[in-house]
Amino acid sequence: MADDTAKHKGLWFRLSRRREQPGTPGPADSRSEATTPWPVHPWQRYVALGDSFTEGIGDPEPSVPGGHRGWADRVAEVLSDGTDDFAYANLAVRGKLIQQILDEQVEQALSLHPDLITISGGGNDVIRPGSDPDAVSAVVEQAIAKLTRDKATVVLFTATDVGFSPVFRGIRGKVAIYNENLRTIAAKYDCVVADQWPLKEIQDTRFWAPDRLHLNPLGHHEIARLVLAALNVPNELKPAEPEPAPVRSWRAARSEDLSWAREYLVPWVLRRVRHQSSGDLVTAKRPDAAPFVLPEPDDD
């Protein structure tokens, strides 16, 4: 069954690329599309692993499990619309380091028997002073080796180009090294790469939450578009259009920086000193693979 699933997905990628070429027939025979529906995608069980990025922090939505929507929920929404029997689980928890993701999420993910897996991790490790991107990526490889054993399609994320961010610009070189390691791992294990590094849309503060650490709803929307494009899944998600950035004086900008440091940076540093995590008392928002159901609209 696993080999058949792998062949199905390989065929999906080849045929979906052919479909994009003008004048190239999609189905192998001449039957009409009305009698031979073209599959939107081949996946039925999607499990997302990771940290706050995958949990959806920065994209608050009280009506969904965990109170945060995020890019993974957005991807699941599109995938569920194209499949009659689709299930989705999200095991990501904010603040997790890559070793914790390996220890706490990988086996749980495999027990759900997914045929599509996304994993993003290591960012919380790489941003720590003195961290080694080679050591972090070695743990990522352990996770990928396990996640690919049942022939599921695995999507691996690179990290964002942080050159635009005054907060993280100083570690841009370390992030670039980490990304090259991730690309090598993806090639070795035949993973799909969701490459954030060249994604210019999110190299813009208007796509980030006030904490400057997490994407806002616009940013999560763009990541959903990135993942769906990497999987070659047709969708109707349009590019986000943020409002023009307000013009601020130098004094106003520095005042905002000080406020940000007090509200977000100092607590983050204190948690590191105390060996605490923002996710210590948080559990996965979707621990079981279940149908993705949109919340009922509020009549009010």
N, C-alpha and C positions, 0 to 999 in steps of 0.2 A: 504493500500500500504506500509506503513512504517513497519508494522508487517511482511508482506511478504518479504520485503527487509532484515529485520533482520534475518529471517529464512534462506534466501538465503545465507547470509554471514556466519551464523553458520554452514550450510551444507558445504559451501566452505572450511572452516577451517578443518572440520572433514574429508572430502574426500581428501583434499590435503595432510593431514597427512597420510591417508591410502595409497595414491599414492606413498609415499616415502618408504613404506615397500615392500621389494622384494617379488614377487609372489602374491601380493594382487591385485585383479582386481580393476580398477578405476570405470568405468561406471557400473551401476547396472545391465545392461543386457549384452548379449554376442555380440552385434554389434561391428563391427570393428571400429578402430579409424578414418578410412577414412570416414565412414558414420556418426559417432558420435564424432565431434570435442570436445576435452576436453577444457573447458574454462580456459584461462590463469589467469583470476581473475574476480570478480563479480562487480567491481566498474565502474561507468560511469561519475561521477562528483566529482572531487577532489578539495578541497579548503585548502590552507596552511595559517596558522596564525602564527604571532610571531614578532621577532625583526630582527636584522642584520643576525643572524644565518640562519634564514629561507629565508631572502631576498637574501642571497647568497654573502654577502660581503666577500672579500678575494679570490673570484673566478671570476675575471673580464672577461667579454666576450662582446665586443662592439656590436655584431650582434644581441643580444637578448634584449627584453624589460628591461629597467632599467640598462642595461650595466653590469649586474652580472648574472651568471648562477646559481651556487649553487646546493646543494643536492636536493632541492624540484623540480627544473626543471629537474634534472637527473631522479628522480623518475617518474615524469610525462611523460618523454620521454619513459620510459619502459612501463608504464601502458597504454599509448596511442597506443603503438605498439601491444597491446594484445586486443584491443577493437575497434570495428568499430565506435562507437558513444561515444567519450570520450571528456570531457571538463575539463579545469584546470584554477583555479584562485589562485593568490598569493597576499595576503593582507598584508604581513609582511613589516614592516618599521623599519629601523635601529634606535637604541636608545630608543625604546619604553619600558616603564615599564609595569609590569603585569596589573596594573589598567587601563592603557591606552589601552592595548590589549583587556581587557574586555569591556571597554567603546566604543572603536572605531572599533573593528574588529569582535566581536562575532556576533552581530545582522546582520551586513553586510554579514558575512559568511552564516548565516542561511537563509538569503533572497535569496541566490543562490541555495538553495535546494541540498546541497551536500550529497552524500552517503559515502564519505570518507573525513575525516578531520584530518590534523596534526596540533598540537599546541605545540610550545616550547616557554616558556616565564619565566620571573622571574630571569633570570641570571643577568640582569642589576640591579635588586633590591638587590640580594643576595651579589654581590660584593661590594656594598656600605658600608662604615664603619657604624657600629651600626645597620644594618638592622636585622630584626627578621625573620628567615626562616619559623617559624610557621605562622606569619602574612602574609608573601608572599604566602605561600601555601594555606591559607584560601581564597585568591583572586583567585588562580588557581582553587580551587574547585567550586567557583561561576561560572567561565567560563565553566568548564567541565559539571556542572549541566545543563547549557543552551545548550551546544553543543550536548549533548546526548539526548535531548528531542525528536528529530525526528528519533531516532534509527540509525543514521549514525554510521559507524565505526570510532572511534576516536583514533588516535595514540598520546600518550603523551610521551614526552621525559624526561628522567632524565638528569642531568648535568654530565659533564665530571669529572673524577677524576683528580683534579688539583694538586695532589702531585708532579707531574713531573715538575711543573712550579715554578721557583723561585718567580715570580710575585704574584702568587695566592696560594702558598703552605700554607700560614698562615691561610687561610679560609677553608681549606680542611674539617675540622670538621663541619663547618656550612653548607657547600655544602652537606656533607653526611646526615645531619639531614634533609635538604630540600628534598633530594632524597627519603628518607624513607617516608616522608609525601606524596610525589608524588606517590609512589608505593601504599600507602594506598588509595589514591584518585582513582587511576587506578583500583584497585580491587573493590572498592565500586561501580564505575560506569561502570565496564566491559570494560575498555579501553585496547587497545593494547599498550604495553610499548616498546618504542625504548630506550633501556638501554645503555647509553653512558658510564656509570661509569666503567664497566669491559672491555670496548673496548680498548685494549692495543695499537692498531695501531695508534690511535690519541694521545696517551701519548708519543709523540715523536715530537720534535720541527720541524722536517722536514715536518710535516703535517700542519704547521701553517704559516700564513702570517707574513710578517716582523713586523706588529704591535703587534704580540704575543697575540692578542685578538680574532682573527678570523681565521678560517681554510683556508688553501690555496686550490687550485683545487684538490690536492691529498686527503686532509682531507674531502672535500665535497663529493668526490667520495666514500670514505669509509662510510660516513653517509648514502648516497644513498643505499649502499649495506646493511647497518644495517636495514634501514626501509623496504626494500624489503624482507629481511629475516624475519623480525618481522611479515610482512603480508603474508609470505609464497608464494611469487610470484616468479616463475622461471625467471631467467635472465642470461645474459651473461657477467655481470660486473665482472671483475677479480680483485683480490687484487692489490692495488697500490704498485709500487716498486720504492721508492724514491732513489735518488742518495746517496751514502755514505756521511755522515756528514763530512765536512772538519775539519781537525785538526787545532785548534787555540791555541795560547799561552794564558796564564792567562792575560797578558797585552792586547792582541788583544780582548779577550772576554770582559774585563772590558770597553775597548774603545767602543765596540759595545753596551754595556749596557747604557753607557752615551749618545750615539747617539740616541738610542731608547727612552730614557727618554725625551730628548729634543724634538724629533719629534712626539712622540705619548703620553707619560704619562702626560707631562705638559699640552698639550692642553685638554686632557681628564679631568684633575683636574680642569682646568679653566672653562670648561663647567659646571662641577658640581657646582662650586662656583657661577657661574652666572645663574644657573638654566636653562641652555641651553641644547639642545640635538642635536646630529648629524643628527637626522631625522626631525628637526623642519620644514624644507622647502621641505621635501621629501614626495611623495605620493606613494601608492602601485603600483608596476610595472605591475601587472596583476589584475586589480580590477574586471574584469568580467570573468565569467566562459566561456571559449571559447576553440575551438579545439587547441591542442598543435601542432604547426607547427615548424619544424626545419628550421633555416635560410638557405637560398640558399648558396651553397658553393661559395667562391670568386674565380672567374676565374683567377684572378691575382696570 
